[in-house]
């Protein structure tokens, strides 16, 4: 314990780099670059670079909005044994619009004494030490909860595009892998390229018809296309193949809600919670259904549990605030509705409900 009270601000660790590493045999100067534009102002706390035996040099710079370039990290002779966090004595203030740029260089030649292969071979991205990685962990401190949310959304989009590039590289090396096809399809769905995802899922299911993951991803793709009935069939097939997977039960519940089959959706969420009592989103969705059916005590109970498990969700705080207000617990409702707006100032339902609650409290 380093303080008497809870933390007022929570750091964010996000990752830059490449998942599409493909180093030809013998190449002494393979370069990986990545760049990320900060959507909000932050204080940079630390950097954590990571590569394997072929890593040679690492450079990280910040380009400020006025064009000023500042060196953040410069390792001229990388060693695989240097797996450590580089933490700044004084955090570095970076304004919104700052571009963080990384450049890692790799040596896959016989001249690299750390090369684990006597005769160099093509090396791609992967988890084994004889594969390669190009990761840069960036730990920053946003100024507000809303800034933290905006940063997480931006880094999520950045990572989604990295997944696409990595999956496309993997498929070039192994076109008959159903797992790789499914990963590529899921990555396409995540960036909105739905029509490109479907054919890969069809191939994956042709290679492995009993893949619960492929059926699940097919359900997600079909749902994004608005094909609710087809999506439900895929999700139910996935859940039948992996009945102990709480995530799949939850997905069935979500598409049943979309189909206005509330009673069946509630049962699916209950199955998910039986498998994983700490599933915040399942508590949240079940709370919403209980609220809609007039079962306010159950709604509040599930939504309170959801907020306890995921205190940074504006949606959950808003839903709980609405349920508390409907129960006549206006002071508690106002607390959660205000918290929802702190996390997401654009949350219109929370704003409307807070206005109504404050009017009721003022009577």
C-alpha positions as CSV (number, residue, x, y, z in Angstrom):
1,X,0.0,0.0,0.0
2,X,1.5,3.3,-1.1
3,X,-1.4,5.6,-0.3
4,X,-4.2,6.1,2.1
5,X,-7.0,6.3,-0.5
6,X,-7.8,4.7,-3.9
7,X,-6.1,5.8,-7.0
8,X,-7.5,8.8,-8.7
9,X,-6.0,8.0,-12.1
10,X,-5.3,4.7,-13.8
11,X,-2.4,4.2,-16.2
12,X,-3.0,2.5,-19.6
13,X,-0.6,0.1,-21.2
14,X,-1.0,-0.3,-24.9
15,X,1.0,-2.1,-27.5
16,X,2.6,-1.0,-30.7
17,X,4.6,-3.1,-33.2
18,X,3.9,-5.6,-36.0
19,X,2.4,-9.1,-36.2
20,X,3.4,-9.5,-39.8
21,X,7.1,-10.0,-39.4
22,X,8.5,-12.1,-42.3
23,X,12.3,-12.0,-42.3
24,X,14.1,-13.6,-45.3
25,X,17.0,-15.9,-44.6
26,X,20.3,-14.0,-44.6
27,X,18.8,-10.5,-44.5
28,X,20.9,-8.4,-42.1
29,X,18.8,-5.2,-41.9
30,X,15.1,-6.1,-41.8
31,X,13.1,-3.2,-40.5
32,X,9.8,-3.1,-38.6
33,X,8.1,0.3,-38.1
34,X,4.8,1.4,-36.5
35,X,3.3,4.7,-35.6
36,X,0.4,5.8,-33.3
37,X,-1.2,9.2,-32.9
38,X,-2.3,10.0,-29.4
39,X,-5.9,11.1,-29.4
40,X,-5.5,12.7,-25.9
41,X,-2.8,14.3,-23.8
42,X,-0.9,11.8,-21.6
43,X,2.1,11.5,-19.3
44,X,4.4,8.8,-20.7
45,X,5.6,6.6,-17.8
46,X,7.6,3.8,-19.4
47,X,8.4,1.8,-22.5
48,X,8.9,-1.9,-22.8
49,X,10.5,-3.1,-26.0
50,X,10.5,-6.7,-26.9
51,X,12.2,-8.8,-29.6
52,X,13.9,-12.2,-29.8
53,X,17.4,-13.3,-30.9
54,X,17.4,-11.5,-34.3
55,X,16.7,-8.0,-32.8
56,X,19.6,-5.6,-33.3
57,X,18.5,-2.0,-32.9
58,X,15.5,-0.2,-31.3
59,X,14.5,3.4,-31.7
60,X,11.4,5.1,-30.4
61,X,10.6,8.8,-31.0
62,X,7.8,11.2,-30.2
63,X,6.9,13.8,-32.9
64,X,5.0,16.6,-31.2
65,X,2.2,18.5,-33.0
66,X,4.5,21.4,-33.8
67,X,6.9,19.0,-35.6
68,X,9.5,18.8,-32.8
69,X,11.0,15.3,-32.6
70,X,12.1,13.9,-29.2
71,X,14.0,10.6,-28.7
72,X,12.2,8.4,-26.2
73,X,14.4,5.2,-26.5
74,X,17.5,4.4,-28.5
75,X,19.1,0.9,-28.1
76,X,22.0,0.6,-30.5
77,X,22.8,-3.0,-29.7
78,X,19.8,-5.0,-28.5
79,X,20.2,-8.2,-26.5
80,X,17.5,-10.8,-26.0
81,X,18.5,-10.9,-22.3
82,X,17.4,-7.3,-21.8
83,X,13.8,-8.0,-21.2
84,X,13.0,-5.0,-19.0
85,X,10.8,-2.0,-18.5
86,X,12.4,1.4,-19.2
87,X,10.7,3.7,-16.7
88,X,11.3,7.4,-16.8
89,X,12.5,9.2,-13.6
90,X,10.2,12.1,-14.6
91,X,7.1,11.3,-16.7
92,X,7.1,12.9,-20.1
93,X,4.1,15.1,-20.9
94,X,2.9,14.4,-24.5
95,X,0.1,16.5,-25.9
96,X,-2.8,15.3,-27.9
97,X,-1.8,14.8,-31.6
98,X,1.7,13.5,-30.7
99,X,2.9,10.7,-32.9
100,X,4.8,7.9,-31.3
101,X,7.1,6.2,-33.9
102,X,9.0,3.0,-33.4
103,X,11.7,1.4,-35.6
104,X,13.2,-2.0,-34.8
105,X,15.9,-3.6,-36.9
106,X,16.6,-7.3,-37.2
107,X,19.7,-9.3,-38.4
108,X,18.9,-12.8,-39.8
109,X,22.4,-13.4,-41.2
110,X,25.3,-15.5,-40.2
111,X,27.0,-12.3,-39.0
112,X,24.5,-12.2,-36.0
113,X,26.2,-14.1,-33.2
114,X,22.9,-14.4,-31.4
115,X,21.1,-16.1,-34.4
116,X,19.9,-19.5,-33.0
117,X,20.3,-21.1,-36.4
118,X,23.7,-21.8,-37.8
119,X,22.2,-21.7,-41.3
120,X,19.7,-18.8,-41.4
121,X,16.1,-19.6,-42.3
122,X,13.1,-17.5,-43.0
123,X,11.6,-16.3,-39.7
124,X,8.1,-15.1,-39.1
125,X,6.2,-13.6,-36.2
126,X,5.4,-16.1,-33.4
127,X,5.6,-16.9,-29.7
128,X,8.6,-19.2,-29.7
129,X,12.0,-17.7,-29.0
130,X,13.2,-18.9,-32.4
131,X,10.3,-16.9,-34.0
132,X,10.4,-13.1,-33.8
133,X,8.4,-10.4,-32.2
134,X,8.3,-6.6,-32.6
135,X,6.4,-5.4,-29.5
136,X,6.6,-2.0,-27.8
137,X,4.6,-1.7,-24.6
138,X,3.7,2.0,-23.9
139,X,2.5,2.9,-20.5
140,X,0.8,6.3,-20.2
141,X,-1.3,8.2,-17.7
142,X,-4.4,9.9,-19.2
143,X,-5.7,13.0,-17.5
144,X,-9.4,12.0,-17.1
145,X,-11.6,8.9,-17.2
146,X,-13.0,10.1,-20.6
147,X,-9.5,10.5,-22.0
148,X,-8.7,7.0,-20.8
149,X,-11.7,5.6,-22.6
150,X,-10.9,7.5,-25.8
151,X,-7.3,6.2,-25.7
152,X,-8.4,2.6,-25.2
153,X,-10.8,2.9,-28.2
154,X,-8.0,4.3,-30.4
155,X,-5.5,1.7,-29.4
156,X,-8.1,-1.0,-29.9
157,X,-8.6,0.1,-33.5
158,X,-4.8,0.3,-34.0
159,X,-4.4,-3.3,-32.7
160,X,-7.3,-4.5,-34.9
161,X,-5.5,-3.4,-38.1
162,X,-2.3,-5.0,-36.8
163,X,-4.2,-8.3,-36.4
164,X,-5.3,-8.1,-40.1
165,X,-1.8,-7.7,-41.3
166,X,-0.5,-10.5,-39.1
167,X,-3.3,-12.9,-40.1
168,X,-2.8,-12.2,-43.8
169,X,0.9,-13.0,-43.4
170,X,0.2,-16.3,-41.5
171,X,-2.3,-17.3,-44.2
172,X,0.3,-16.9,-46.9
173,X,2.5,-19.4,-45.1
174,X,-0.3,-21.9,-44.2
175,X,-3.4,-21.5,-46.4
176,X,-4.9,-24.9,-45.2
177,X,-5.1,-24.0,-41.5
178,X,-8.7,-23.6,-40.3
179,X,-7.4,-21.7,-37.2
180,X,-5.6,-19.2,-39.4
181,X,-8.6,-18.8,-41.7
182,X,-10.8,-18.1,-38.7
183,X,-8.3,-15.7,-37.2
184,X,-8.1,-13.7,-40.5
185,X,-11.9,-13.7,-40.8
186,X,-12.3,-12.5,-37.2
187,X,-9.8,-9.7,-37.9
188,X,-11.6,-8.7,-41.0
189,X,-14.9,-8.5,-39.0
190,X,-13.2,-6.4,-36.4
191,X,-12.3,-3.7,-38.9
192,X,-15.6,-3.8,-40.8
193,X,-14.5,-5.9,-43.8
194,X,-17.4,-8.4,-43.3
195,X,-17.8,-9.5,-46.9
196,X,-14.2,-10.5,-47.0
197,X,-14.5,-12.5,-43.8
198,X,-17.4,-14.8,-44.8
199,X,-15.5,-16.8,-47.5
200,X,-12.6,-17.5,-45.1
201,X,-15.0,-18.8,-42.5
202,X,-16.7,-21.0,-45.1
203,X,-13.3,-22.5,-46.0
204,X,-12.4,-22.9,-42.3
205,X,-15.7,-24.8,-41.6
206,X,-15.1,-26.9,-44.6
207,X,-11.7,-27.9,-43.2
208,X,-13.1,-28.4,-39.6
209,X,-16.9,-28.5,-39.3
210,X,-16.7,-29.0,-35.6
211,X,-14.8,-25.8,-34.9
212,X,-16.8,-24.0,-32.2
213,X,-14.7,-20.9,-32.8
214,X,-15.3,-20.8,-36.5
215,X,-19.1,-21.2,-36.0
216,X,-19.0,-18.4,-33.4
217,X,-17.1,-16.0,-35.7
218,X,-19.5,-16.9,-38.5
219,X,-22.4,-15.9,-36.2
220,X,-20.7,-12.6,-35.5
221,X,-20.2,-11.9,-39.2
222,X,-23.7,-12.8,-40.1
223,X,-25.0,-10.6,-37.3
224,X,-23.0,-7.6,-38.6
225,X,-24.7,-8.3,-42.0
226,X,-28.1,-8.1,-40.3
227,X,-28.8,-11.8,-40.9
228,X,-30.1,-12.4,-37.4
229,X,-31.7,-15.9,-38.0
230,X,-28.5,-17.2,-39.7
231,X,-26.4,-15.7,-36.9
232,X,-28.5,-17.4,-34.2
233,X,-28.0,-20.8,-36.0
234,X,-24.2,-20.3,-36.0
235,X,-24.0,-19.2,-32.4
236,X,-26.2,-22.1,-31.2
237,X,-24.0,-24.5,-33.2
238,X,-20.9,-23.1,-31.5
239,X,-22.5,-23.3,-28.1
240,X,-23.5,-26.9,-28.7
241,X,-20.0,-27.9,-29.7
242,X,-18.5,-26.2,-26.6
243,X,-21.2,-26.2,-23.9
244,X,-18.7,-25.2,-21.2
245,X,-17.7,-22.0,-22.9
246,X,-19.4,-19.1,-21.1
247,X,-18.6,-16.7,-23.9
248,X,-20.5,-18.7,-26.4
249,X,-23.6,-19.0,-24.1
250,X,-23.4,-15.2,-23.8
251,X,-23.3,-14.7,-27.5
252,X,-26.4,-16.9,-27.9
253,X,-28.2,-14.6,-25.4
254,X,-27.2,-11.5,-27.2
255,X,-28.6,-12.6,-30.6
256,X,-31.7,-13.9,-28.9
257,X,-32.2,-10.4,-27.5
258,X,-31.7,-9.0,-31.0
259,X,-34.5,-11.4,-32.1
260,X,-36.8,-10.1,-29.3
261,X,-36.8,-13.5,-27.6
262,X,-36.2,-12.1,-24.1
263,X,-37.1,-15.2,-22.1
264,X,-34.7,-17.4,-24.0
265,X,-32.0,-14.8,-23.9
266,X,-32.3,-14.6,-20.1
267,X,-31.8,-18.4,-19.9
268,X,-28.7,-18.1,-22.0
269,X,-27.2,-15.4,-19.8
270,X,-28.1,-17.5,-16.8
271,X,-26.2,-20.5,-18.3
272,X,-23.2,-18.2,-18.9
273,X,-23.2,-17.0,-15.3
274,X,-23.5,-20.6,-14.1
275,X,-20.3,-21.3,-15.9
276,X,-18.6,-18.0,-14.9
277,X,-20.3,-16.1,-12.0
278,X,-17.8,-13.2,-12.6
279,X,-19.0,-12.5,-16.2
280,X,-19.7,-8.7,-15.9
281,X,-21.5,-8.4,-19.3
282,X,-23.7,-11.3,-18.6
283,X,-24.8,-9.8,-15.3
284,X,-25.4,-6.5,-17.1
285,X,-27.5,-7.9,-19.9
286,X,-29.5,-10.1,-17.5
287,X,-30.1,-7.0,-15.4
288,X,-31.4,-5.1,-18.4
289,X,-33.8,-8.0,-19.1
290,X,-35.0,-8.1,-15.5
291,X,-35.6,-4.4,-15.6
292,X,-37.6,-4.7,-18.8
293,X,-39.8,-7.4,-17.2
294,X,-40.4,-5.3,-14.1
295,X,-38.3,-7.4,-11.8
296,X,-36.4,-4.4,-10.3
297,X,-34.7,-6.0,-7.3
298,X,-33.2,-8.7,-9.5
299,X,-32.2,-6.0,-12.1
300,X,-30.5,-3.9,-9.4
301,X,-28.7,-7.0,-8.0
302,X,-27.3,-8.1,-11.4
303,X,-26.4,-4.5,-12.4
304,X,-24.6,-3.8,-9.1
305,X,-22.6,-7.0,-9.6
306,X,-21.8,-6.0,-13.2
307,X,-20.5,-2.5,-12.1
308,X,-18.5,-4.1,-9.3
309,X,-16.8,-6.3,-11.8
310,X,-16.3,-3.6,-14.5
311,X,-16.3,-0.2,-12.8
312,X,-15.1,1.6,-15.9
313,X,-18.1,0.8,-18.0
314,X,-20.2,3.9,-18.7
315,X,-23.0,1.7,-20.1
316,X,-23.2,-0.4,-16.9
317,X,-23.2,2.6,-14.6
318,X,-26.0,4.2,-16.7
319,X,-28.1,1.0,-16.7
320,X,-27.7,0.7,-12.9
321,X,-28.6,4.3,-12.4
322,X,-31.8,3.8,-14.4
323,X,-32.7,0.7,-12.4
324,X,-32.0,2.5,-9.1
325,X,-34.1,5.5,-10.2
326,X,-37.0,3.2,-11.1
327,X,-36.7,1.7,-7.6
328,X,-37.0,5.2,-6.0
329,X,-33.3,5.2,-4.9
330,X,-32.6,8.6,-6.4
331,X,-29.4,9.5,-4.5
332,X,-27.7,6.3,-5.5
333,X,-29.0,6.6,-9.0
334,X,-27.5,10.1,-9.4
335,X,-24.0,8.8,-8.3
336,X,-23.9,6.1,-11.0
337,X,-25.4,8.4,-13.7
338,X,-22.8,11.0,-13.0
339,X,-20.1,8.4,-13.1
340,X,-21.4,7.2,-16.5
341,X,-21.0,10.8,-17.8
342,X,-17.5,11.1,-16.3
343,X,-16.5,8.0,-18.2
344,X,-18.4,8.9,-21.4
345,X,-19.5,12.6,-21.6
346,X,-21.5,11.7,-24.8
347,X,-23.7,9.1,-23.1
348,X,-27.1,10.6,-23.9
349,X,-29.2,8.1,-21.9
350,X,-27.2,8.8,-18.7
351,X,-27.6,12.6,-19.3
352,X,-31.4,12.4,-19.8
353,X,-31.9,10.1,-16.7
354,X,-29.7,12.3,-14.5
355,X,-31.8,15.3,-15.4
356,X,-34.9,13.4,-14.5
357,X,-33.4,12.1,-11.2
358,X,-32.3,15.6,-10.2
359,X,-35.7,17.0,-10.9
360,X,-37.3,14.3,-8.7
361,X,-34.7,14.9,-6.0
362,X,-35.5,18.6,-6.1
363,X,-39.2,18.2,-5.3
